[in-house]
Amino acid sequence: MYLITVFGNLLIILAISTDPNLHTPMYFFLANLSFVDICFTSTTIPKMLWNIQTQSKVITYTGCVTQIYFLILFAVLDVFLLSVMAYDRFVAICHPLHYTVIMNPKLCGLLVLMSWVTVVCLFYCTMLGVYLSSAATQSSHASAVASVMYTVVTPMLNPFIYSLRNRDIKSGLRRIIGVPVM
């Protein structure tokens, strides 16, 4: 599942970056979402796979804090990018004649930058809240299932949900691998 996640998201980034037809705001945001999904899954899954392979459940305090830092950072960034993508679609549907004026390259870059900056600011407030409050006890099995769902399954499905079912992305992928586009 991890390899499918990384490979699927890398394919989307490659298709969007190499196909000039996909250099639009929507695909710019999709490429950023794909990058964030790769980073999100890569914060925990390699260590988890290592632990499964070695039958070890050990992680250093520094490793744990680092992992939590980046996991929350990329999870919240995912949410903000999805919000920016929703705004992009709103403008495209509700103001189609003004779309190219409103969603210009400068605004798209600013929206992505603001997503990153907002996430970093919110992250520090969230981390303070987490570490200053006591954690509620939960079943370890339920926690493991929940963490696999949001760290592996969702980022793995995002390429299929947002991109690989898209006609333009399929055409871009066909161009990359040399299959004639119909």
C-alpha positions as CSV (number, residue, x, y, z in Angstrom):
1,M,0.0,0.0,0.0
2,Y,2.9,2.4,0.8
3,L,4.5,1.7,-2.6
4,I,1.1,2.3,-4.4
5,T,0.7,5.6,-2.5
6,V,4.2,6.9,-3.4
7,F,4.1,5.6,-7.0
8,G,0.6,6.9,-7.7
9,N,1.3,10.3,-6.3
10,L,4.7,10.5,-8.1
11,L,2.9,9.7,-11.4
12,I,0.5,12.5,-10.8
13,I,3.3,15.0,-10.1
14,L,5.2,13.8,-13.2
15,A,2.2,14.0,-15.4
16,I,1.3,17.5,-14.2
17,S,4.8,18.8,-14.4
18,T,5.6,17.5,-17.9
19,D,2.3,18.1,-19.7
20,P,1.8,21.8,-20.6
21,N,-2.0,21.2,-20.9
22,L,-2.0,20.5,-17.1
23,H,-0.4,23.7,-16.1
24,T,-3.7,25.1,-14.6
25,P,-4.5,26.1,-11.1
26,M,-6.5,22.9,-10.4
27,Y,-3.6,20.7,-11.4
28,F,-1.1,22.9,-9.6
29,F,-3.0,22.2,-6.4
30,L,-3.3,18.5,-7.2
31,A,0.5,18.3,-7.6
32,N,0.9,19.9,-4.3
33,L,-1.6,17.6,-2.7
34,S,0.2,14.6,-4.2
35,F,3.5,15.9,-2.8
36,V,2.0,16.3,0.7
37,D,0.5,12.8,0.6
38,I,3.9,11.3,-0.2
39,C,5.4,13.3,2.7
40,F,2.5,12.4,5.0
41,T,2.8,8.6,4.5
42,S,6.6,8.8,4.5
43,T,6.7,10.2,8.1
44,T,5.4,7.0,9.7
45,I,5.2,4.1,7.3
46,P,9.0,3.4,6.9
47,K,9.5,3.2,10.6
48,M,6.4,1.1,11.0
49,L,7.6,-1.3,8.3
50,W,11.0,-1.4,10.0
51,N,9.4,-2.3,13.3
52,I,7.3,-5.0,11.7
53,Q,10.4,-6.5,10.0
54,T,12.5,-6.4,13.2
55,Q,9.7,-7.3,15.6
56,S,10.6,-4.2,17.5
57,K,8.2,-1.5,19.0
58,V,11.0,0.8,20.1
59,I,11.2,4.5,19.1
60,T,13.3,7.1,20.7
61,Y,11.7,10.1,22.3
62,T,13.3,12.4,19.7
63,G,12.1,10.1,16.9
64,C,8.6,10.1,18.3
65,V,8.4,13.9,18.6
66,T,9.8,14.3,15.1
67,Q,7.4,11.8,13.7
68,I,4.4,13.5,15.4
69,Y,5.6,17.0,14.3
70,F,5.7,16.0,10.6
71,L,2.6,13.8,10.7
72,I,0.5,16.7,12.1
73,L,2.1,19.2,9.8
74,F,1.3,17.2,6.6
75,A,-2.1,16.2,7.8
76,V,-3.2,19.7,8.4
77,L,-1.6,20.8,5.2
78,D,-3.6,18.2,3.4
79,V,-6.8,19.8,4.8
80,F,-5.8,23.3,3.8
81,L,-4.9,22.2,0.3
82,L,-8.3,20.5,-0.1
83,S,-9.9,23.7,1.1
84,V,-7.9,25.7,-1.5
85,M,-8.9,23.2,-4.2
86,A,-12.6,23.6,-3.1
87,Y,-12.2,27.4,-3.5
88,D,-10.7,26.9,-7.0
89,R,-13.6,24.7,-8.1
90,F,-16.1,27.2,-6.5
91,V,-14.6,30.0,-8.6
92,A,-14.5,27.8,-11.8
93,I,-18.2,26.9,-11.4
94,C,-19.7,30.1,-10.0
95,H,-17.6,32.7,-11.9
96,P,-16.4,30.9,-15.1
97,L,-15.9,34.1,-17.1
98,H,-13.7,35.6,-14.4
99,Y,-11.8,32.3,-13.5
100,T,-8.6,33.1,-15.3
101,V,-8.5,36.6,-13.8
102,I,-9.2,35.5,-10.3
103,M,-7.1,32.3,-10.2
104,N,-4.0,33.7,-11.7
105,P,-0.5,32.1,-11.1
106,K,0.3,34.7,-8.4
107,L,-2.8,33.9,-6.4
108,C,-2.3,30.2,-6.8
109,G,1.2,30.4,-5.5
110,L,0.0,32.7,-2.7
111,L,-2.8,30.2,-1.7
112,V,-0.3,27.3,-1.5
113,L,2.2,29.5,0.5
114,M,-0.5,30.6,2.8
115,S,-1.6,27.0,3.3
116,W,2.0,26.1,4.3
117,V,2.4,29.1,6.6
118,T,-1.0,28.7,8.3
119,V,-0.3,25.0,8.9
120,V,3.0,25.8,10.6
121,C,1.4,28.4,12.8
122,L,-1.5,26.2,13.7
123,F,0.8,23.3,14.3
124,Y,2.6,25.0,17.1
125,C,-0.6,25.9,18.9
126,T,-1.9,22.3,18.4
127,M,1.4,20.8,19.7
128,L,1.2,22.9,22.8
129,G,-2.3,21.7,23.4
130,V,-1.4,18.1,22.9
131,Y,1.6,18.1,25.2
132,L,0.0,20.2,27.9
133,S,-3.1,18.0,28.2
134,S,-3.3,14.4,29.2
135,A,-4.0,11.8,26.6
136,A,-7.2,9.7,26.9
137,T,-6.6,6.0,27.0
138,Q,-7.8,4.0,24.1
139,S,-7.5,0.4,22.9
140,S,-4.2,-0.1,21.2
141,H,-5.8,-2.3,18.4
142,A,-8.4,0.4,17.7
143,S,-5.7,3.0,17.6
144,A,-3.6,0.9,15.2
145,V,-6.5,0.4,12.8
146,A,-7.4,4.1,12.9
147,S,-3.8,5.2,12.3
148,V,-3.4,2.8,9.3
149,M,-6.6,4.2,7.8
150,Y,-5.5,7.8,7.9
151,T,-1.8,7.4,7.3
152,V,-2.0,4.8,4.5
153,V,-5.4,4.2,3.0
154,T,-6.5,7.9,2.5
155,P,-3.3,9.0,0.9
156,M,-3.3,5.9,-1.2
157,L,-6.8,6.6,-2.5
158,N,-6.2,10.3,-3.2
159,P,-4.5,9.8,-6.5
160,F,-7.4,7.6,-7.7
161,I,-10.1,9.9,-6.3
162,Y,-8.7,13.3,-7.5
163,S,-6.6,12.5,-10.5
164,L,-6.3,9.1,-12.0
165,R,-10.0,9.1,-12.9
166,N,-9.5,12.4,-14.6
167,R,-9.4,12.4,-18.5
168,D,-6.7,15.1,-18.6
169,I,-4.4,13.3,-16.2
170,K,-4.9,10.0,-18.1
171,S,-3.9,11.8,-21.3
172,G,-0.8,13.3,-19.6
173,L,0.2,9.9,-18.3
174,R,-0.3,8.3,-21.8
175,R,2.0,11.0,-23.2
176,I,4.7,10.2,-20.6
177,I,4.7,6.5,-21.4
178,G,4.4,7.0,-25.2
179,V,0.9,5.6,-25.7
180,P,-1.0,7.6,-28.4
181,V,-3.7,9.9,-26.9
182,M,-7.1,9.4,-28.4
